Amino acid sequence: MYRYSEFDESFVRSRVAQFRAQVARRIDGSLTEDEFKPFRLMNGLYLQLHAYMLRVAIPYGTLNSAQMRQLAMIADAFDKGYGHFTTRQNIQFNWPKLADVPDMLDALADVGMHAIQTSGNTIRNVTADHFAGAVEGEVIDPRPVAELIRQWSTDHPEFQFLPRKFKVAVTGHKDDRAVTAAHDIGLRLVERDGKIGATVLVGGGLGRTPMIGKVLAEFVPLADLLPYLEAVVAVYNLLGRRDNKYKARIKITVHETGIEEIRAQVEAEFAARKPLFSGIDQQMLAAITAQFAPPRFEAGAVGSYETWRAADPVFRAFTDTNVTPHRHPGYAILTVSLKAHGETPGDATSAQMRVLADLAERYAHDELRISHEQNVILPHLPKRHLKAVQEALLAAGLATANVGLVSDIIACPGMDYCALATARSIPVAQGIALRFEALKLEHEIGPLKIKISGCINACGHHHVGHIGILGLDRAGVESYQITLGGDGGPDAVIGERTGPGFAYDRIIPAIERILRAYLTLREGPGETFLDTYRRLGMAPFKAALYDDPEVRADAAA
């Protein structure tokens, strides 16, 4: 994994010192909150409902044990003993005191981390497939490309004040776990005629106007990728609207301008910019790639794994749901669920972070990943260690066997924390998880992605959930809309709204009616919810959803 260079270290330290001075000026009253706002946003500091919130970048979701332990230390020293992992592969600390933030940033710099460009109208933290470099069937590990983009975009003088925030995702696998089609730029690394390049998608995004990204270029050779991306952002910087923040994202620019005209302008800009790179980007990429060499895989790594599975049903259930095949025989990719039933999705205590750090260091080549699904991954774990790891996770409350099931819910912080939220997300997610745990139906239902957002900004990615839930304010009352059939995979699609929304106390029974209908409608256990929905469409699910006297009365009113 990437290690800070002397330049990185110097740059980050100078930014911390600069921000320390700005914080001091805010505290002594030299800066008003309005004057301070652009400075804090440049350093990942938000003002939420109850306190400031610091968002820390975890580029492409990769970190080591020392970094995870430092996050635990920060949670204890400056927050309330926990952190929240987000759908952008970041971590948020929700209760810092303003005076402590520079010390938090210094502590992050000690382990090669920062909060730069995790907010503001600039290029945000670059995300990637959380199984990168470990999963079978990958064209190449996308993280060196993501790191190249991070270095290029950080403090880029031309792109610090874009029309709106800008998000980039990269994948090297056909399954597209990075949800590239829902990003401003999505990169799908592919091989063509023996050469590696990228299919470039542009104009994806969720929020109040959800759109699936369009293919801007079928194949851009890796040698041309960075100048091509610079051309895309430069064209957007000129064309993007600044008169209306709700129409400022590149998805609106593409929609209003047309993909053909955007392509023509990008190609012209690319031709002008490509000579300026002079191959320096490829020298950088080669140096970066060398730092992402795979670990030295062990021989005889399987151990007694199959014996343990045969003898222990709890261990078997855990590995059935939370283990993904690794590209190297004898290894596993282990997803650690941060979705224990009834807990806040994505939250981890400082003690749990330390357990994860210890396990990565002792058993898994000292590497962890954060997924956009708000879980933690040990990407390179010898199977002979899985039993010991599962027992340690069990003791820490981290061994929930629910990855990819009903209770593995993506949820934004909602009205419990966020100043923009119009409804609660966390209690709904907790209630759904507890309800289906009580019914013992999770494993019967099988693979399912439920995603919840507490406002129209869609930080919970509800539009691309198999079942999406959007909380809104209707005349001072929380109302929850449901969408069905969304998908963030390679054939991404926006979910279809079912109809009228549901009150807070009726949303969980509504989800139960949908899933009981699925169990009745499916053609056997092998047909997933999404498969059934695609086969039958909305009608039978809508009938089941609104076939309730109280619901009909509400709809009539």
Backbone hydrogen bonds, N-H to C=O, Kabsch-Sander energy under -0.5 kcal/mol:
donor,donor_aa,acceptor,acceptor_aa,energy
9,E,5,S,-2.5
10,S,6,E,-2.5
11,F,7,F,-2.9
12,V,8,D,-2.7
13,R,9,E,-2.3
14,S,10,S,-2.1
15,R,11,F,-2.0
16,V,12,V,-2.2
17,A,13,R,-2.3
18,Q,14,S,-2.2
19,F,15,R,-2.5
20,R,16,V,-2.5
21,A,17,A,-1.6
22,Q,18,Q,-1.6
23,V,19,F,-2.8
24,A,20,R,-2.1
25,R,21,A,-1.8
26,R,22,Q,-1.9
27,I,23,V,-2.6
28,D,24,A,-2.1
29,G,26,R,-0.9
30,S,25,R,-1.6
31,L,25,R,-1.6
36,F,32,T,-2.4
37,K,33,E,-1.8
39,F,36,F,-0.7
40,R,36,F,-2.3
41,L,37,K,-2.5
42,M,38,P,-1.5
43,N,40,R,-1.1
44,G,41,L,-1.5
45,L,40,R,-2.8
46,Y,44,G,-0.6
46,Y,53,M,-3.3
48,Q,46,Y,-0.6
48,Q,51,A,-2.6
49,L,417,Y,-2.4
52,Y,96,P,-0.7
53,M,46,Y,-2.4
54,L,93,F,-2.3
55,R,44,G,-2.8
55,R,53,M,-0.6
56,V,54,L,-0.6
56,V,91,I,-3.2
57,A,114,H,-1.9
60,Y,126,V,-2.6
61,G,58,I,-2.8
62,T,59,P,-2.0
63,L,368,L,-2.1
68,M,64,N,-2.2
69,R,65,S,-2.7
70,Q,66,A,-1.8
71,L,67,Q,-2.0
72,A,68,M,-1.9
73,M,69,R,-2.5
74,I,70,Q,-2.5
75,A,71,L,-2.2
76,D,72,A,-1.9
77,A,73,M,-3.1
78,F,74,I,-2.6
79,D,74,I,-0.6
79,D,75,A,-0.9
81,G,75,A,-2.5
83,G,348,A,-2.3
84,H,92,Q,-2.3
85,F,83,G,-0.5
85,F,346,G,-3.0
86,T,90,N,-2.1
89,Q,86,T,-1.4
91,I,56,V,-1.8
92,Q,84,H,-2.6
93,F,54,L,-2.6
94,N,92,Q,-0.6
100,D,97,K,-1.4
101,V,97,K,-0.8
101,V,98,L,-1.1
104,M,100,D,-2.0
105,L,101,V,-2.5
106,D,102,P,-2.2
107,A,103,D,-2.3
108,L,104,M,-2.1
109,A,105,L,-2.3
110,D,106,D,-1.5
111,V,108,L,-1.6
112,G,109,A,-1.4
113,M,108,L,-1.7
117,Q,42,M,-1.2
118,T,115,A,-1.2
122,T,120,G,-1.8
124,R,122,T,-0.6
124,R,166,F,-2.9
127,T,168,V,-2.1
129,D,170,V,-1.1
132,A,129,D,-1.6
134,A,131,F,-2.0
135,V,131,F,-1.7
136,E,325,P,-0.6
138,E,135,V,-0.8
139,V,172,G,-3.1
146,A,142,P,-2.2
147,E,143,R,-2.9
148,L,144,P,-2.3
149,I,145,V,-2.3
150,R,146,A,-2.2
151,Q,147,E,-2.6
152,W,148,L,-2.4
153,S,149,I,-2.6
154,T,150,R,-1.9
156,H,153,S,-1.8
159,F,156,H,-1.0
162,L,121,N,-2.6
166,F,122,T,-2.2
169,A,185,I,-1.8
170,V,127,T,-1.8
171,T,187,L,-2.3
176,D,173,H,-1.4
179,V,176,D,-1.1
182,A,179,V,-1.8
183,H,180,T,-1.4
184,D,167,K,-0.7
185,I,167,K,-1.9
186,G,201,L,-2.2
187,L,169,A,-2.8
188,R,186,G,-0.5
188,R,199,T,-2.3
189,L,171,T,-3.1
189,L,187,L,-0.6
190,V,197,G,-2.5
192,R,195,K,-3.0
195,K,192,R,-1.9
197,G,190,V,-2.7
198,A,220,V,-1.9
199,T,188,R,-2.6
200,V,198,A,-0.6
200,V,217,A,-2.6
201,L,186,G,-3.2
201,L,199,T,-0.6
202,V,214,K,-2.8
203,G,184,D,-2.1
204,G,183,H,-1.8
205,G,211,M,-2.3
209,T,206,L,-0.8
211,M,205,G,-3.4
213,G,181,A,-2.9
214,K,202,V,-2.8
216,L,200,V,-3.0
216,L,214,K,-0.6
217,A,200,V,-1.5
220,V,198,A,-2.1
222,L,196,I,-2.2
224,D,221,P,-2.0
225,L,221,P,-0.7
225,L,222,L,-0.9
228,Y,224,D,-1.9
229,L,225,L,-2.7
230,E,226,L,-2.6
231,A,227,P,-1.9
232,V,228,Y,-2.1
233,V,229,L,-2.5
234,A,230,E,-2.4
235,V,231,A,-2.4
236,Y,232,V,-2.3
237,N,233,V,-2.6
238,L,234,A,-1.4
239,L,235,V,-2.5
240,G,236,Y,-3.4
241,R,247,K,-0.5
247,K,244,N,-2.0
248,A,245,K,-0.9
252,I,249,R,-1.1
253,T,249,R,-1.5
254,V,250,I,-2.9
255,H,251,K,-2.0
256,E,252,I,-3.0
257,T,253,T,-2.4
258,G,254,V,-2.6
262,I,258,G,-2.2
263,R,259,I,-2.6
264,A,260,E,-2.2
265,Q,261,E,-2.3
266,V,262,I,-2.6
267,E,263,R,-2.6
268,A,264,A,-1.9
269,E,265,Q,-2.4
270,F,266,V,-3.1
271,A,267,E,-2.2
272,A,268,A,-1.4
273,R,269,E,-2.0
274,K,270,F,-2.7
276,L,273,R,-1.3
277,F,273,R,-0.6
277,F,274,K,-1.4
278,S,274,K,-0.7
280,I,277,F,-2.7
283,Q,279,G,-1.8
284,M,280,I,-2.4
285,L,281,D,-2.5
286,A,282,Q,-2.3
287,A,283,Q,-2.0
288,I,284,M,-2.6
289,T,285,L,-3.0
290,A,286,A,-1.6
291,Q,287,A,-0.7
291,Q,288,I,-1.4
292,F,289,T,-1.7
293,A,290,A,-0.9
297,F,295,P,-1.1
305,Y,302,V,-1.5
308,W,304,S,-2.6
309,R,305,Y,-2.1
310,A,306,E,-2.0
311,A,307,T,-1.9
312,D,308,W,-2.2
316,R,312,D,-2.4
317,A,313,P,-2.4
318,F,314,V,-2.1
319,T,315,F,-2.5
320,D,316,R,-2.4
321,T,317,A,-1.7
322,N,318,F,-2.5
323,V,319,T,-1.2
324,T,333,I,-2.7
326,H,331,Y,-0.8
327,R,134,A,-2.9
331,Y,328,H,-1.9
332,A,381,L,-2.3
333,I,324,T,-2.3
334,L,332,A,-0.6
334,L,378,L,-2.4
335,T,322,N,-3.0
335,T,333,I,-0.6
336,V,334,L,-0.6
336,V,376,V,-4.0
337,S,335,T,-0.7
343,E,340,A,-2.7
346,G,338,L,-1.4
347,D,344,T,-1.9
348,A,83,G,-2.3
350,S,81,G,-2.4
353,M,349,T,-2.4
354,R,350,S,-2.0
355,V,351,A,-1.9
356,L,352,Q,-2.4
357,A,353,M,-2.4
358,D,354,R,-2.6
359,L,355,V,-2.5
360,A,356,L,-2.3
361,E,357,A,-2.4
362,R,358,D,-2.6
363,Y,359,L,-2.7
364,A,359,L,-0.8
364,A,360,A,-1.1
366,D,360,A,-2.7
367,E,364,A,-1.1
368,L,63,L,-2.8
369,R,377,I,-2.0
370,I,61,G,-2.2
371,S,375,N,-2.5
374,Q,371,S,-1.8
376,V,336,V,-2.1
377,I,369,R,-2.8
378,L,334,L,-2.9
381,L,332,A,-2.2
383,K,330,G,-2.8
384,R,301,A,-2.9
385,H,382,P,-2.1
386,L,383,K,-1.4
389,V,385,H,-2.4
390,Q,386,L,-2.8
391,E,387,K,-2.2
392,A,388,A,-2.0
393,L,389,V,-2.6
394,L,390,Q,-2.4
395,A,391,E,-1.8
396,A,392,A,-1.1
397,G,394,L,-1.2
398,L,393,L,-3.2
399,A,393,L,-0.5
402,N,400,T,-1.5
405,L,402,N,-2.4
408,D,405,L,-1.6
409,I,407,S,-2.0
410,I,450,I,-1.8
412,C,452,I,-1.5
415,M,423,A,-1.3
416,D,413,P,-1.1
417,Y,414,G,-1.7
418,C,414,G,-2.6
422,T,454,G,-2.7
423,A,454,G,-1.3
429,A,425,S,-2.4
430,Q,426,I,-2.7
431,G,427,P,-2.5
432,I,428,V,-2.5
433,A,429,A,-2.2
434,L,430,Q,-2.4
435,R,431,G,-2.3
436,F,432,I,-2.2
437,E,433,A,-1.6
438,A,434,L,-2.2
439,L,435,R,-1.8
440,K,436,F,-0.8
441,L,436,F,-1.6
442,E,436,F,-0.7
445,I,441,L,-2.6
446,G,442,E,-2.3
448,L,404,G,-2.5
450,I,448,L,-0.6
451,K,467,I,-2.0
452,I,410,I,-2.5
453,S,469,I,-2.6
458,A,455,C,-1.6
461,H,458,A,-1.9
464,V,461,H,-1.4
465,G,462,H,-1.6
466,H,449,K,-1.3
467,I,449,K,-1.9
468,G,483,T,-2.8
469,I,451,K,-2.5
470,L,481,Q,-2.3
471,G,453,S,-2.9
471,G,469,I,-0.5
472,L,479,S,-3.2
474,R,472,L,-0.6
474,R,477,V,-3.4
475,A,473,D,-0.6
477,V,474,R,-1.2
479,S,472,L,-2.7
480,Y,502,F,-2.9
481,Q,470,L,-2.6
481,Q,479,S,-0.6
483,T,468,G,-2.5
484,L,496,E,-2.4
485,G,466,H,-2.1
486,G,465,G,-1.4
487,D,493,V,-2.4
492,A,489,G,-0.9
493,V,487,D,-2.2
495,G,463,H,-3.0
496,E,484,L,-2.9
498,T,482,I,-2.7
502,F,480,Y,-2.0
504,Y,478,E,-0.7
506,R,503,A,-2.1
507,I,503,A,-0.9
507,I,504,Y,-0.6
510,A,506,R,-1.5
511,I,507,I,-2.0
512,E,508,I,-2.1
513,R,509,P,-2.1
514,I,510,A,-1.9
515,L,511,I,-2.1
516,R,512,E,-2.4
517,A,513,R,-2.0
518,Y,514,I,-2.0
519,L,515,L,-2.0
520,T,516,R,-1.3
521,L,517,A,-2.3
522,R,518,Y,-2.4
524,G,522,R,-1.1
527,E,524,G,-1.8
528,T,526,G,-0.7
529,F,447,P,-0.8
532,T,528,T,-2.5
533,Y,529,F,-2.7
534,R,530,L,-2.4
535,R,531,D,-1.9
536,L,532,T,-2.5
537,G,533,Y,-3.0
541,F,538,M,-0.7
542,K,538,M,-2.5
543,A,539,A,-2.4
544,A,540,P,-1.8
545,L,541,F,-2.3
546,Y,542,K,-2.2
547,D,543,A,-0.6
548,D,546,Y,-2.0
552,R,548,D,-2.8
553,A,549,P,-2.1
554,D,550,E,-2.3
555,A,551,V,-2.6
556,A,552,R,-2.3
557,A,553,A,-1.9
